[in-house]
Amino acid sequence: MLTRRHTHLEHILQRIQSATKSIEMASPDSTCLPPMKATSNGAFQHENPLDYALPLLIVQICVVVAFTRFLAFICKPLRQPRVIAEVIGGILLGPSAIGRNEKFLHTIFPKRSLTVLETVANIGLLFFLFLVGLELDFRSIRKTGHKAVFIAVAGITFPFVLGIGTSFALRATISKNADPASFLIFMGVALSITAFPVLARILAELKLLTTDVGRIAMSAAAVNDVAAWILLALAIALSGSNASPFVPLWVILCAAAFVLFAIFVIKPVLAIMAKRSPEGEPVQDLYICITFTIVLACSFVTDTIGIHALFGAFVVGIVMPKDGPFAGMLIEKIEDLVMSLFLPLYFVSSGLKTNVTTITGALSWVMLVLVIFTACFGKIIGTFLVSLLCKVPFREALALGFLMNTKGLVELIVLNIGKDRKVLNDQAFAICVLMALVTTFITTPIVMAVYKPARTGSPYTHKTIQRNDPDTELRVLACFHSTHNIPTLINLIESSRGTRKRGKLCVYAMHLMELSERPSAITMVHTARNNGMPFWNKKDDNRDQMVIAFHAYGHLSSVNVRPMTAISAFSNIHEDICTSAHQKRAAIIFLPFHKHQRVDGTMESLGHSLHAMNGLVLSHAPCSVGILVDRGLGGTSQVQASDVSYNVAVAFFGGRDDREALAFGMRMAEHPGVSLTVVKFLVPVGTTFAFGAKLIGVTANKDRKIIKEVANGITNDEDKQQDDQFWSEFLSVCCKNTESIKYEERLVENKGNVVTTLRERNKSNLILVGRMPPVAPLINTSDCPELGPVGTYLASSEFSTSASVIVFQQYNPEADVYPLVMEVSDFMNMPDTPTS
């Protein structure tokens, strides 16, 4: 009888324990919340849309995106990456700040909605990790050499070891119940990670991408990223709740088997689809669908193994073929939706778990300071010491230390996984999130203070096309930002190289690439080297097809063509252009006009950012500048040297800019296929080209000042003497080349005569004109003041639909009041030509 009662009691106790476990699994608050229905019937049916999953999720997304974008706008003057604003936004919306208002938290982020929110955020995170895997190109990592690998290993080892020591202090104080092994590894990984995508944008913001520091930092961060993911997989395997020591071993073995399966099975499948998506043809929707399904399926497999679904997506991104248009198309399909909507949700879901108010008492704040100090000290000192051993200069080594201390999204992923697995409690989680925020926030200002690359260079003589010794080499920096400009630029180079053996032509073709907040922008980083040259893969075609055109032309002609890449935001890319021009000792910079011609002949703007860029280059250029209004010089393809047949016209009014245009025209006339016609404009005695108007000139500091002397009929004697002298030189050259060079003098009495004379040349292939001749504006209103009075008219649709135009500004040392490069006579200049 007693035995029966004892058995019955045991059975009741087991049922009570089972019920208790079920309740605990249902919700952390031990209260069963009813599931939310997907959609409501609307307010007219007396239903609150915020009580239903879909409308509530829509409101949550709108609130998150608007709030984080507002914070990003505030942080932009501080030169902080957007991830900082999103992390801060997540914390502020959580229980640390705005979420302290119970009504707001229960209305916008009720607990029963968090499962849906985190699920959607994690789906977006899966595809973001797929993009991160696409960014990591192991071919570029293999090329980095031992220096970057040693620095990466030091950047992981030092903070990892210090993180182990910190974990003992945390377990003795605020995390007493944490599992020792998994807590130790989680803290080590959290303190040793470097955020590769965030670091790339900081380097671009600081103009360090193409420097030695930037190259080493990017390579070391890529190696660091891979090592951190391997350590994180180990940490997750050890953090399981099963007490059996064989479970982590099985998890690790299955993870290794999955990686091998991805390399030998999934990679060939993806390679087949990539090969069947050739350049210039649309990628089939079926291939995109298959790839996305593979990403999700692999995520399911890794989640089943027990190392989190993110690893599956990350591994697929790594094995994905990087060449060809297939990878680029996948990025275009994913990045905008993921980066704009889903990823900020992940930061908010992290912020809702972060309660800064749990850090209370002196001991907790001491632990916060200890964690921040340990993270910074380990990364900075470890990287700094090894960099010095690798013979990196002191200031650059210190800058590398702070750059490698950058944290970001991967850090938050590690912390969230640790919290979900009960490795980190609320207090430890909040401390680590604040550590990631502080270390990333201080990176940009400290690097700017510690290491500012000196924009100094040795002086050089030939900064203009017009020069006393025409036998010297002419160096040109030709900028382009799309395929539309390439045929015209190549045809212009071909027709201006001349056939003489004396003065050679050296062209630096600079591809202007905009670095944005989008993940695809980071793939551009792989094309940047310390000398501004792109990576050249000897086995495969280069991914930058634009640069290939110039590279091929250089091999087929006697012109020395060296491709370059500038990766910056268009708001400050003029700094890259001007500093590169000085480093390469360029005599002229050719810029693309910010408008292109449509099929109907009208000029369409490509954006205000390009327009502003041209104005900034004109203000700060260390040499002459030419703005190319492209109307298809030679058609839409490259013209062979033997087929060049161009009619080039020069409008000469006088002044230094017109002399520069004429000097370039004289050089073009040396080509047997170029016919040059120079029109010299004259006015009756006692009058000027102002025709009674007040002339406005734009100075280097953008002030608009009235040119009083010209307006009053008084000319600058020195300027007129230089015009006369150069015109005499032109006439002597013209007498020797009467077949290819012609000139005429036209007397004009008003603006109408000037317009009529110019219209006679609207069938020319190319017209050269100075930017600021002393002429009254030929058009009443214009949005292109940088082209000057004559150039503005020539670039208008009413003048011509076939004649390309180059507007020249000759370098004037007296007007160079805001140089970006300070010339130092004893400066040891770096070689201006690539060594490989």
C-alpha positions in Angstrom: 0.0 0.0 0.0 2.8 2.4 1.0 4.6 1.4 -2.2 1.6 2.3 -4.3 1.1 5.6 -2.7 4.9 6.4 -3.0 4.7 5.5 -6.8 1.6 7.6 -7.2 3.3 10.6 -5.5 6.3 10.2 -7.7 4.0 10.2 -10.8 2.3 13.4 -9.6 5.6 15.1 -9.0 6.9 14.2 -12.5 3.7 15.6 -14.0 4.1 18.8 -12.0 7.8 19.1 -13.1 6.9 18.5 -16.7 4.1 21.1 -16.6 6.5 23.6 -15.0 9.1 23.0 -17.8 6.4 23.5 -20.4 5.4 26.8 -18.9 9.0 28.0 -18.6 9.6 27.1 -22.3 6.4 28.9 -23.3 7.7 32.3 -22.0 10.4 33.6 -19.8 7.8 35.3 -17.6 6.1 31.9 -17.0 2.9 33.4 -18.5 1.3 32.0 -21.6 0.6 34.8 -24.1 -2.0 34.2 -26.8 -0.6 34.0 -30.3 -1.1 37.1 -32.5 -3.2 36.7 -35.6 -1.5 37.9 -38.8 -3.9 40.6 -40.0 -6.8 42.6 -38.6 -10.3 43.4 -40.1 -9.6 47.1 -39.8 -10.5 49.9 -37.4 -14.1 50.1 -38.7 -14.6 46.6 -37.3 -13.5 47.9 -33.9 -10.2 46.1 -34.0 -6.8 47.7 -33.1 -4.3 47.0 -35.9 -1.5 47.0 -33.3 -2.9 43.8 -31.8 -2.1 41.9 -35.0 1.3 40.7 -36.2 1.6 42.2 -39.7 0.4 45.8 -39.1 2.4 45.9 -35.9 5.5 44.7 -37.8 5.0 47.4 -40.4 4.8 50.1 -37.7 7.9 48.7 -36.0 9.9 48.8 -39.2 8.8 52.4 -39.9 9.7 53.6 -36.4 13.0 51.8 -36.5 14.1 53.1 -40.0 13.0 56.7 -39.3 14.7 56.8 -35.9 18.0 55.2 -37.0 18.2 57.4 -40.1 17.7 60.5 -38.0 20.5 59.4 -35.7 22.7 58.7 -38.7 22.1 62.2 -40.0 23.2 63.6 -36.5 26.3 61.3 -36.4 27.4 62.2 -39.9 29.3 65.4 -39.0 31.2 63.3 -36.4 32.3 61.1 -39.3 30.8 58.0 -37.7 29.7 54.9 -39.7 26.0 54.3 -39.9 26.2 51.1 -37.8 27.0 53.4 -34.8 23.7 55.3 -35.3 21.8 52.0 -35.6 23.3 50.5 -32.4 22.6 53.7 -30.5 19.0 53.7 -31.9 18.4 50.2 -30.8 19.6 50.9 -27.3 17.5 54.1 -27.0 14.4 52.4 -28.2 14.9 49.6 -25.7 14.4 49.6 -21.9 17.4 51.8 -21.4 15.8 55.1 -22.6 12.5 55.5 -24.5 11.5 51.9 -23.6 11.3 52.9 -20.0 7.9 54.3 -20.9 5.8 51.2 -20.3 3.0 52.4 -22.6 5.3 53.0 -25.5 7.1 49.6 -25.0 3.8 47.7 -24.7 2.2 49.4 -27.7 5.1 49.4 -30.2 7.2 46.5 -28.9 5.0 44.2 -26.9 6.6 41.0 -25.7 4.4 38.7 -27.8 5.5 40.5 -31.0 9.2 40.0 -30.3 9.3 36.5 -31.8 8.0 37.8 -35.2 10.3 40.8 -35.0 13.4 38.7 -34.3 12.5 36.1 -36.9 12.2 38.8 -39.7 15.4 40.5 -38.4 17.3 37.2 -38.5 16.2 36.4 -42.0 17.6 39.7 -43.1 20.7 38.9 -41.1 21.2 35.6 -42.9 21.3 37.4 -46.2 23.6 40.1 -44.8 26.1 37.4 -43.7 25.8 36.0 -47.2 26.9 39.4 -48.5 29.8 39.5 -45.9 31.0 36.2 -47.2 30.9 37.6 -50.8 33.1 40.5 -49.7 35.8 38.2 -48.3 38.0 37.3 -51.3 40.6 34.8 -50.3 42.6 35.5 -53.4 43.3 39.0 -52.1 44.0 37.7 -48.6 46.6 35.3 -50.1 48.3 38.2 -51.8 48.7 40.3 -48.6 52.0 38.7 -47.5 53.3 37.8 -44.1 53.1 41.3 -42.6 49.3 41.5 -42.7 48.9 37.9 -41.5 51.3 38.5 -38.5 49.4 41.7 -37.6 46.0 39.9 -37.9 47.2 37.0 -35.6 48.5 39.5 -33.1 45.2 41.4 -33.2 43.4 38.3 -32.3 45.8 36.6 -29.8 46.5 39.5 -27.5 42.8 40.6 -26.8 41.7 36.9 -26.7 44.2 36.2 -24.0 43.3 39.3 -22.1 39.6 38.5 -22.6 40.2 35.2 -20.8 41.6 37.1 -17.9 38.6 39.5 -17.9 36.2 36.6 -18.0 37.5 35.3 -14.7 36.9 38.7 -13.1 33.4 38.9 -14.6 32.5 35.3 -13.4 33.7 36.2 -9.9 31.5 39.3 -9.7 28.5 39.7 -12.1 28.3 36.4 -14.0 28.8 33.8 -11.3 26.5 31.2 -12.8 28.0 31.2 -16.3 29.5 28.1 -17.8 33.3 28.5 -17.5 34.4 27.2 -20.9 31.8 28.8 -23.1 31.8 32.1 -21.2 35.6 32.2 -21.6 35.5 31.7 -25.4 32.6 34.1 -25.9 34.4 36.9 -24.1 37.6 36.2 -25.9 35.8 36.3 -29.3 33.9 39.5 -28.3 37.1 41.3 -27.4 39.2 40.1 -30.4 36.8 40.8 -33.4 37.5 43.5 -36.0 34.5 44.6 -38.1 35.6 44.3 -41.7 32.7 46.2 -43.4 32.8 49.0 -40.8 36.6 49.3 -41.0 36.4 49.7 -44.8 34.0 52.6 -44.6 36.1 54.3 -41.9 39.2 53.9 -44.1 37.3 55.4 -47.0 36.1 58.3 -44.9 39.7 59.1 -43.8 41.1 58.7 -47.3 43.3 55.8 -46.2 42.1 53.0 -48.5 44.9 53.4 -51.0 47.7 53.9 -48.4 49.9 51.3 -46.8 48.0 51.6 -43.6 44.7 51.0 -45.3 46.0 48.0 -47.3 47.4 46.3 -44.2 44.4 47.1 -42.1 41.9 45.7 -44.7 43.9 42.5 -45.2 44.4 41.9 -41.5 40.7 42.6 -40.8 39.8 40.0 -43.4 42.0 37.4 -41.8 40.7 38.4 -38.4 37.1 38.0 -39.6 37.6 34.4 -40.7 39.4 33.5 -37.5 36.7 35.1 -35.4 34.0 33.1 -37.1 35.9 29.8 -36.5 36.3 30.7 -32.8 32.6 31.7 -32.6 31.6 28.3 -34.1 33.7 26.6 -31.3 32.1 28.8 -28.7 28.6 27.9 -29.8 29.5 24.2 -29.9 30.7 24.4 -26.3 27.7 26.4 -25.1 25.1 23.6 -25.5 23.1 22.6 -22.5 23.9 18.9 -22.9 26.4 17.8 -20.2 27.9 15.1 -22.5 31.4 16.0 -23.6 30.8 14.2 -26.9 28.1 16.6 -28.1 30.5 19.5 -28.8 32.8 17.1 -30.6 30.0 15.9 -32.8 28.9 19.5 -33.5 32.5 20.4 -34.6 32.9 17.3 -36.8 29.5 17.9 -38.5 30.4 21.6 -39.0 33.7 20.6 -40.6 31.8 18.1 -42.8 29.4 20.8 -43.9 32.2 23.1 -44.9 33.8 20.3 -47.0 30.3 19.7 -48.6 30.0 23.4 -49.4 33.4 23.5 -51.0 33.1 20.3 -53.1 29.4 20.2 -53.9 27.8 23.6 -53.5 30.7 25.6 -55.0 30.7 23.7 -58.3 26.9 24.2 -58.6 27.2 27.9 -58.0 30.1 28.1 -60.5 28.0 26.4 -63.2 25.3 29.0 -62.7 27.9 31.8 -62.7 29.4 30.6 -66.0 26.0 30.4 -67.6 25.5 34.1 -66.8 27.9 35.8 -69.2 28.8 39.5 -69.2 26.2 41.7 -71.0 23.3 39.2 -70.7 20.6 39.2 -68.0 20.9 36.7 -65.2 18.1 34.1 -65.2 15.6 34.4 -62.4 15.9 30.6 -61.9 19.5 30.9 -60.9 18.8 33.7 -58.4 16.0 31.7 -56.9 18.2 28.6 -56.6 21.0 30.6 -54.9 18.6 32.1 -52.4 17.2 28.7 -51.7 20.7 27.3 -51.2 21.4 30.1 -48.7 18.3 29.3 -46.6 18.8 25.5 -46.9 22.4 25.7 -45.7 21.3 28.0 -42.8 18.8 25.3 -41.8 21.5 22.6 -41.9 23.9 24.6 -39.7 21.1 25.4 -37.3 20.3 21.7 -37.1 24.0 20.9 -36.5 23.9 23.4 -33.6 26.2 26.2 -34.7 23.5 28.8 -35.6 21.9 29.4 -39.0 24.1 32.4 -39.8 27.1 30.1 -40.5 25.4 28.4 -43.4 24.7 31.7 -45.1 28.2 32.9 -44.4 29.9 29.8 -45.8 27.8 30.0 -49.0 28.9 33.6 -49.5 32.5 32.6 -49.1 32.4 29.7 -51.7 30.3 31.8 -54.1 32.3 32.7 -57.3 33.4 36.3 -57.1 34.0 36.9 -60.8 31.5 37.8 -63.5 28.1 39.5 -63.3 26.3 36.8 -61.3 27.7 37.8 -57.9 27.0 41.5 -58.6 23.4 40.8 -59.6 22.9 38.9 -56.4 24.2 41.8 -54.4 21.9 44.2 -56.2 18.9 42.0 -55.5 19.6 41.7 -51.8 21.4 44.7 -50.4 18.9 47.5 -50.5 16.1 45.6 -48.9 18.4 44.0 -46.3 20.4 47.1 -45.4 17.5 49.6 -45.4 14.8 47.6 -43.6 15.8 44.3 -42.1 19.2 45.0 -40.6 18.1 48.0 -38.5 15.5 45.6 -37.0 18.3 43.4 -35.7 19.9 46.3 -34.0 16.6 47.2 -32.3 16.0 43.6 -31.3 19.5 43.8 -29.7 18.7 47.1 -28.1 15.5 45.7 -26.6 17.6 43.1 -24.8 20.1 45.8 -23.7 19.2 47.4 -20.4 21.9 49.9 -19.4 20.2 50.4 -16.1 21.3 46.9 -15.0 24.8 48.4 -14.7 24.4 49.6 -11.2 26.8 50.0 -8.4 30.5 50.8 -8.3 31.5 47.2 -9.0 29.5 47.0 -12.3 30.9 50.3 -13.6 34.4 49.1 -12.7 33.7 45.9 -14.7 32.6 48.1 -17.7 35.7 50.2 -17.5 37.8 47.0 -17.2 36.2 45.4 -20.3 36.6 48.5 -22.4 40.2 48.9 -21.3 41.0 45.3 -21.9 39.4 45.4 -25.4 41.3 48.5 -26.4 44.6 47.6 -24.7 44.7 44.1 -26.2 43.9 45.2 -29.8 45.9 48.5 -29.9 49.0 47.3 -28.0 49.1 43.9 -29.7 48.7 45.3 -33.2 51.1 48.2 -32.4 54.0 46.0 -31.2 53.8 43.5 -34.0 53.5 46.3 -36.6 56.7 47.8 -35.2 58.4 44.4 -35.4 57.3 44.2 -39.1 59.1 47.6 -39.6 55.9 49.7 -39.9 56.6 53.3 -39.0 55.6 54.4 -35.5 52.6 56.6 -36.3 51.3 54.2 -38.9 51.7 51.3 -36.4 49.7 53.3 -33.8 47.0 54.1 -36.4 46.8 50.4 -37.3 46.2 49.6 -33.6 43.2 51.9 -33.3 41.8 50.9 -36.7 41.9 47.2 -35.8 39.9 48.0 -32.6 36.8 48.7 -34.7 33.8 46.7 -33.7 30.4 46.4 -35.5 27.6 44.1 -36.4 29.6 40.8 -36.0 30.3 41.8 -32.4 26.6 42.2 -31.8 25.9 38.8 -33.4 28.4 37.2 -31.0 26.8 38.9 -28.0 23.2 38.1 -29.0 24.1 34.4 -29.5 25.8 34.4 -26.1 22.7 35.9 -24.5 20.3 33.6 -26.3 22.4 30.6 -25.1 22.3 31.9 -21.5 26.1 32.4 -21.5 25.8 36.1 -20.9 23.3 37.5 -18.4 21.6 40.9 -18.8 24.4 42.8 -17.1 27.3 41.2 -18.9 25.4 41.7 -22.2 24.9 45.4 -21.6 28.5 45.9 -20.6 29.7 44.2 -23.8 27.3 46.2 -26.1 28.6 49.4 -24.6 32.2 48.2 -25.1 31.5 47.6 -28.8 29.9 51.0 -29.1 32.7 52.9 -27.3 35.5 51.2 -29.2 34.0 51.9 -32.6 33.0 55.5 -31.8 36.5 56.5 -30.7 38.2 55.0 -33.8 37.7 57.8 -36.3 38.6 60.8 -34.1 41.6 59.1 -32.6 43.0 57.9 -36.0 42.5 61.4 -37.3 44.5 62.8 -34.4 47.2 60.1 -34.4 47.7 59.6 -38.1 46.9 62.2 -40.8 48.8 61.4 -44.0 50.8 64.4 -44.8 49.6 65.9 -48.1 53.0 67.1 -49.0 55.0 66.6 -52.2 58.0 67.9 -54.0 57.5 70.8 -56.3 57.4 70.1 -60.1 57.6 72.4 -63.0 55.2 71.3 -65.8 51.8 72.1 -64.4 50.3 73.3 -67.7 50.2 72.2 -71.3 51.7 75.5 -72.4 55.4 75.4 -71.6 58.7 76.7 -72.9 60.1 73.2 -73.7 57.6 71.2 -75.7 60.0 68.2 -75.8 59.2 67.3 -72.2 56.8 64.5 -71.3 53.1 65.5 -71.0 51.3 63.8 -68.1 47.5 63.6 -68.1 45.1 62.5 -65.4 41.9 61.4 -67.2 39.0 60.8 -64.9 35.9 58.8 -65.8 33.0 57.3 -63.9 31.0 55.3 -66.4 31.5 53.4 -69.7 29.9 56.3 -71.6 33.1 58.4 -71.2 35.6 55.7 -72.2 35.5 55.8 -76.1 35.8 59.6 -76.2 38.6 59.7 -73.7 40.6 57.0 -75.6 40.0 58.8 -78.9 41.1 62.1 -77.4 44.3 60.5 -76.0 45.0 58.9 -79.4 44.5 62.1 -81.3 46.6 64.1 -78.9 49.6 61.8 -78.6 51.3 63.2 -81.7 53.7 61.3 -84.0 57.0 62.9 -82.9 59.6 61.1 -81.0 60.4 63.9 -78.6 57.7 64.7 -76.0 56.0 61.5 -74.9 52.5 61.2 -73.5 51.7 59.5 -70.2 48.1 59.0 -69.2 46.8 58.0 -65.8 43.2 56.8 -66.3 41.4 57.2 -63.0 38.1 55.4 -62.5 35.9 57.4 -60.0 34.0 54.9 -57.9 31.5 56.1 -55.3 31.7 54.5 -51.9 28.3 54.4 -50.3 26.8 52.7 -47.3 25.8 49.7 -49.5 27.7 46.4 -49.0 28.5 46.2 -52.7 30.7 49.3 -52.2 33.1 47.2 -50.1 33.8 44.9 -53.0 35.4 47.9 -54.6 38.0 47.8 -51.8 39.5 44.7 -53.3 40.5 46.7 -56.4 42.5 49.3 -54.4 46.3 48.9 -53.7 48.7 51.2 -51.9 49.6 53.0 -55.2 46.1 53.4 -56.3 46.3 50.6 -58.9 43.7 47.9 -59.1 44.5 44.3 -58.5 45.4 42.5 -61.8 44.6 38.9 -61.8 46.9 37.1 -64.2 44.6 34.2 -64.7 41.2 35.8 -64.9 39.9 38.9 -66.4 39.8 41.9 -64.1 36.4 42.7 -62.7 36.7 46.4 -63.5 35.9 46.2 -67.2 36.3 50.0 -67.5 39.9 49.9 -66.5 40.6 47.0 -68.9 39.8 49.3 -71.9 42.6 51.7 -71.0 44.9 48.9 -70.1 44.4 47.3 -73.6 44.8 50.6 -75.4 48.1 51.2 -73.6 49.4 47.8 -74.9 48.3 48.6 -78.5 49.7 52.1 -78.7 52.8 54.0 -77.9 51.0 55.9 -75.1 52.0 54.9 -71.6 48.6 54.3 -69.9 48.3 53.5 -66.2 44.9 52.7 -64.8 44.0 53.9 -61.3 41.0 53.7 -59.0 39.6 56.4 -56.6 37.1 55.0 -54.1 35.4 57.8 -52.1 32.1 59.5 -51.5 31.6 62.0 -54.3 31.4 64.8 -51.7 35.1 64.6 -51.1 36.5 62.6 -54.1 38.1 65.8 -55.4 40.8 65.3 -52.7 41.8 62.0 -54.3 41.8 63.6 -57.8 44.0 66.6 -56.8 46.4 64.7 -54.6 46.8 62.0 -57.2 47.5 64.6 -59.9 50.2 66.1 -57.7 51.7 62.7 -56.9 51.8 61.8 -60.6 53.1 65.2 -61.6 50.2 65.7 -64.0 50.1 68.8 -66.3 46.3 68.6 -66.8 43.3 66.8 -65.3 40.4 65.9 -67.6 37.1 65.7 -65.9 33.8 64.4 -67.3 31.0 67.0 -67.6 28.1 66.3 -65.2 25.7 66.0 -68.1 25.4 63.5 -70.9 23.6 63.8 -74.2 20.4 61.9 -74.7 19.3 60.4 -78.0 17.2 63.4 -78.8 20.2 65.7 -78.4 19.2 67.3 -75.0 21.7 67.4 -72.1 20.6 65.4 -69.1 22.2 65.8 -65.6 23.9 62.9 -64.0 23.5 64.4 -60.5 24.5 67.3 -58.3 27.4 65.4 -56.7 29.3 65.2 -60.0 28.6 68.9 -60.6 29.9 69.9 -57.2 33.0 67.6 -57.7 34.0 69.4 -60.8 33.7 72.8 -59.1 35.9 71.6 -56.2 38.6 70.2 -58.5 38.7 73.6 -60.3 39.2 75.3 -57.0 42.0 73.1 -55.7 43.7 71.5 -58.7 47.5 71.6 -58.6 47.7 71.8 -62.4 45.5 72.8 -65.4 42.0 71.3 -65.7 39.9 70.4 -68.7 36.1 69.7 -68.5 35.1 67.3 -71.3 31.5 67.8 -72.6 31.2 64.4 -74.4 29.0 64.3 -77.5 30.7 61.2 -78.9 34.1 62.1 -80.2 34.7 59.4 -82.9 31.5 57.6 -82.2 30.7 55.0 -79.5 33.8 52.9 -80.1 37.6 53.4 -80.2 39.0 54.7 -83.5 42.1 53.1 -84.9 45.1 55.4 -85.2 45.1 55.2 -89.0 41.4 56.1 -89.1 41.5 59.2 -87.0 40.0 62.1 -89.0 38.9 65.0 -86.8 38.1 68.6 -87.3 39.2 70.5 -84.2 38.4 74.2 -83.6 39.8 76.6 -81.1 38.0 79.8 -80.1 40.7 82.3 -79.0 39.7 85.5 -77.2 42.8 85.9 -75.1 43.8 85.2 -71.5 45.7 82.3 -69.9 42.8 79.8 -70.2 42.5 80.5 -74.0 46.3 80.1 -74.3 46.0 76.7 -72.7 43.3 75.6 -75.1 45.4 76.7 -78.1 48.5 74.9 -76.7 46.5 71.7 -76.5 45.1 72.3 -80.0 48.6 72.7 -81.4 49.6 69.4 -79.8 46.6 67.7 -81.4 47.5 69.2 -84.8 50.7 67.1 -84.8 48.6 64.0 -85.5 48.2 63.5 -89.3 44.5 62.8 -89.0 43.6 66.0 -87.1 42.8 69.3 -88.9 43.0 72.3 -86.6 41.1 75.6 -87.2 41.8 78.5 -84.9 39.4 81.4 -84.8 40.9 84.6 -83.2 38.2 87.0 -82.1 39.0 90.8 -82.4 37.0 93.8 -81.4 37.0 97.4 -82.8 39.6 99.7 -81.3 38.5 101.2 -78.0 36.0 98.5 -77.2 36.2 95.1 -75.3 34.5 91.7 -75.4 32.4 92.9 -72.5 30.2 94.8 -74.9 29.3 97.2 -72.1 28.4 94.5 -69.5 30.1 93.9 -66.2 32.2 90.8 -66.4 32.1 88.3 -63.5 35.0 86.0 -62.7 35.0 83.1 -60.3 38.1 82.9 -58.1 39.6 79.8 -56.4 37.8 80.5 -53.2 34.5 80.7 -55.1 34.0 84.4 -54.6 32.4 86.2 -57.6 34.1 89.4 -58.3 33.7 92.0 -61.0 36.6 92.3 -63.5 36.5 96.1 -63.4 39.5 96.8 -65.7 38.0 94.9 -68.6 34.6 96.3 -68.0 36.0 99.8 -68.2 37.8 99.1 -71.5 41.3 98.7 -69.9 43.2 95.5 -70.7 46.0 94.0 -68.6 49.2 94.9 -70.5 51.1 91.8 -69.1 48.3 89.5 -70.2 48.1 91.1 -73.6 51.9 90.7 -74.1 51.7 87.0 -73.3 48.8 86.6 -75.7 50.7 88.3 -78.5 53.9 86.4 -77.8 52.1 83.0 -77.8 50.1 84.0 -80.9 53.4 84.7 -82.7 54.6 81.2 -81.7 51.4 79.7 -83.1 51.8 81.6 -86.4 55.4 80.2 -86.8 54.1 76.7 -86.2 51.2 77.4 -88.6 53.5 78.4 -91.4 55.3 75.0 -91.2 52.0 73.0 -91.1 49.7 74.8 -93.5 47.9 71.6 -94.5 46.8 70.7 -91.0 46.6 74.1 -89.3 44.4 77.0 -90.4 43.5 80.2 -88.7 41.2 83.2 -89.3 40.6 86.5 -87.5 37.0 87.6 -87.0 36.0 91.1 -86.0 33.0 91.0 -83.7 31.0 94.1 -82.5 28.5 92.5 -80.3 27.5 89.2 -78.7 25.4 88.2 -81.7 28.5 88.3 -83.9 30.3 86.0 -81.4 27.4 83.5 -81.4 27.2 83.6 -85.2 30.9 82.9 -85.6 30.8 80.0 -83.1 27.8 78.5 -84.8 29.8 78.2 -88.0 31.9 75.6 -86.1 29.1 73.5 -84.7 29.8 70.7 -87.1 33.4 70.2 -85.8 34.3 67.0 -84.0 35.9 68.9 -81.1 36.0 72.5 -79.9 38.6 73.8 -77.5 37.9 76.9 -75.4 39.2 78.7 -72.3 37.1 78.7 -69.2 37.4 82.4 -68.3 38.0 84.5 -71.4 37.1 88.2 -70.9 33.8 87.8 -72.7 30.3 88.8 -71.7 28.0 85.8 -71.0 26.5 84.4 -74.3 23.5 82.8 -72.5 21.3 84.8 -70.1 20.8 81.9 -67.6 22.8 78.8 -66.9 23.4 76.2 -64.3 27.0 75.6 -65.3 29.0 78.6 -64.2 32.1 76.4 -64.0 32.3 76.3 -67.9 32.6 80.1 -68.2 30.7 82.4 -70.6 31.7 80.7 -73.9 31.9 77.1 -72.6 28.4 77.3 -71.2 27.0 78.2 -74.6 29.0 75.5 -76.4 27.7 72.9 -74.0 24.0 73.9 -74.5 21.7 71.8 -76.7 20.9 74.8 -78.9 24.6 75.0 -80.1 25.2 71.5 -81.4 24.4 67.8 -80.9 27.6 66.5 -82.4 30.5 68.7 -81.4 32.3 67.6 -78.2 33.8 70.5 -76.1 36.7 70.8 -73.7 36.8 73.8 -71.5 40.3 74.6 -70.2 41.4 76.3 -67.0 45.2 77.0 -67.0 46.9 76.5 -63.6 47.5 79.9 -62.0 50.0 79.8 -59.1 48.7 83.2 -57.8 45.1 81.8 -57.6 46.2 78.6 -55.9 45.4 79.9 -52.4 43.8 76.7 -51.0 46.1 73.8 -52.1 45.4 70.3 -51.0 49.0 69.3 -51.3 51.7 71.5 -49.6 54.9 71.5 -51.6 58.1 70.9 -49.6 61.4 71.2 -51.5 63.2 68.5 -49.4 60.2 66.1 -49.4 61.2 62.6 -50.3 58.6 61.9 -52.9 57.3 58.3 -53.5 57.8 56.9 -57.0 55.0 58.1 -59.2 54.9 55.0 -61.3 53.9 51.5 -60.1 56.7 49.1 -59.5 54.8 46.0 -60.5 
